[in-house]
Structure formats: C-alpha cells, structure tokens
Amino acid sequence: MNKMEIIKAAFTVWGRKFFRVTSLTELAGELGVTKPALYRHFPSKEALLNAMYEYYLDTYGAYIKPYIEEVLTAGDIVQGLRILIRTMTGFNFRNRYLFIFSLVQRHGDGRACAITGEFRRWGIDMPRLEALEGKGGYPYRLHFALASQAFFVAAQFKKCGGGVM
C-alpha cells in the first residue's frame, strides 16, 4: 500500500457518505490494514485530507487545461461556455467522488476559493478567462452551470438510494 492507494480509497470510502463521516478506521478496514499503517503514510487525518485536496486540484487541472485555449478562442461566448461546461461535466461524471469532495471543500473549509491561483499554477490563462466576464460573463453563467451539475449529481445519488452510482 502506498500514499496514492490510500488517497484514492479515501475518496471512494468517504465519498459514499458524502464525506459526512471521515473515519480512518473505516478507511483502514476498506484497505485491509490497521489504522497505524495509515499513520505511517500520513501523520494525521488532516494531512490525508490535504493530500486529497492536492490530488483533486492536480487531477482536475490536468483534465481541463487542454480545453481552456479552446474556450478562450471559441467563436462566441456561448460556444466557449458550452465547451467549458461539457469539459467540467465530463470530469465530474468520470470522477464522481472527486466531484463530491470538491463540493464539500467549496462549502466546507473554503480552500477551494484559491482555485484561481491553482489554475495559474497549472498554466491556465486566468486573466484572459476572467476578461470574458464583461462580454457576457463566464462567472455568473458558470456558477449557474455548476449549481445545475451539483443538483444533477445529487439527484442521481438520491435515485440510487444514496449509494454508488
């Protein structure tokens, strides 16, 4: 067992319960190891959550980066917005527990507010993307699109009895 295996298992185990319960005992049981074995890789649950946050940001950034230039050079704002929404939705469908984690982070401890800085770190041209706000507004429409995604994913979980989709 390595750090990456623990991180990925944590997304799955804790994501099943929408991260309401983040028990290291439950995670250790899922991995078939003891809690002290987890502590050999992560000194605390907070350290594991920080590693999960980094993994989420790196995975998300790597996924959307190739599409950002396409968004920025789209023929019009609506076309660019469609590309962005399709890209983000695609990521979220492929990575449902990472999506749930992102929602929890966005509404939890606030670290997700630093996403613009993370985008810059990944080489995504945020000033150009933000400049589109005055031309029809990505942020306003994007917030609506993200809220719609969150509603859809929550509806799918409810439809499946709160279990795995």
N, C-alpha and C positions, 0 to 999 in steps of 0.2 A: 504494500500500500504506500502510495506517495501523496504529496500535497494535492496534486491535481485530482486524483481519485477522490480524496476527501471533499474537496471543493464541489466537484460535480455531484457527488452523493448528497451533500448538504442542500444543494439546490432542489434535488428531487424529493428528499425526505421532508424537508421543511416546507417546500412548495406545495406539497399535497395538502397541507393545513394552512395555506396562505401565510406562512411564516408567523402565525399566531403562537405556535409552540416551536421553540428552537432549542430542543433538548439535546445535549451532547450524548446522553445515554441512549436516546432513540437513534441518533446518527451512528453511534458505535455499534448498536445492535444490527442496523441495516448493513453495515460493512463487515460484521462478524468479528469485531475487535473489541478491546476494552477501552474505556474512557482514557486511561493513562496512555494508551497507544496514540490516541488523537493528540494528547498534550505533548507528545514527543515532536509532533509536526507543527502544532500551534499552541503557544503558551496560554491562550485564553480563548473563550468563545468570541470575544471582541476581535481578536487577531484573525480568527477564521472569517468572521463577517467582513472585516476589512479586505481580506484576500478575495472573498466572494465579490465584493464591490469592484475591486480592480479587475477581476476576471470578467465580470459583466461589462464594464466600460471598454476593456480591450476587445472583447468579442463583438460588441455592438459597433464600436468604432471601425474595426476591420471590415465588418459586413457592409456598413453604409458608405464608407469612404469612396469606393469606386463609383457610386451613383451621384455623389454630390456635384461633380462637374457637369453631369448630365442635367441635374436640376437647375444649376446656375445658367446653363446655356440653352435651356428649353425655349421654344418659340414664344411662349407667353406664360404668365404666372399660373394659370390654371393647369396647364400641361406640366409645369415644374412641380406644382403641388401634388398632382396625381402620381408623378414619379416618386416623390418623397413618401407619400402615404403608402404606395404599393411596396416600396422598399422596407419601410418600417413595419408594415403589417406582415410582410414576408418573414422578416426576422422574428417577430413576435410569435407567429404560428410555428416556426421551426424551433423556437426556444421558449416554450410556454412558461417554464419555471423561472427563467431569467426575466421574462416579462413581468411575472407576478412580483419577483424580487424588486424590479425597477419601480413598480407601483408602490410597494411598501416603502422603499427608500425615498421616493418622491414625497410621500405623505408622512414619513416617519421622522428620521433624524435630519433631513434637509441636505444631506451630502450631494444629492442629485442636482441641487441648484448650481453646482460647479460644472455642469455638463458642458457649458460653452468653453470653459478653459480646457476641458478634456478634448473637445473637438479640435481646438487649436493645437493641442499636443499631438493629435493624430495627423495633423497637416490639412485639416478641413478648413477652407477659407471662410470663416465665420463672418468677417466684416462684409464680404460680398453677399452672403446669405442674409445677413441682417439688413443690408441696404435694400433688399426687396420689400421690406416692411412698408415703405412708403408707396410702393407700386401695387398695392392690393393686399399686402400684409400676410406674410407667412406666419408670424407668431400667432395672430388671432385665429386664423383658419386652422393652423396646425394644432392649437390647443383643442379646438372642436374635434378635429380628426382623432387626436389621442384619446379624448374622452369617449368618442364613439368606439374606438378599439377596446378600451377598458370595459365598456358596457358589454360589448360583444363577447369578450373572453369570459367575463363574469357570468353572462347568460349561458355560455357553453358549459361552464362548471356546474351551474345550477341544474341544467338539463341532464348532466351526467351524475347528478346526486352529490355533487361536491367532490367527486373523485377525479381520477386521472382521465383526461380527455383521450 
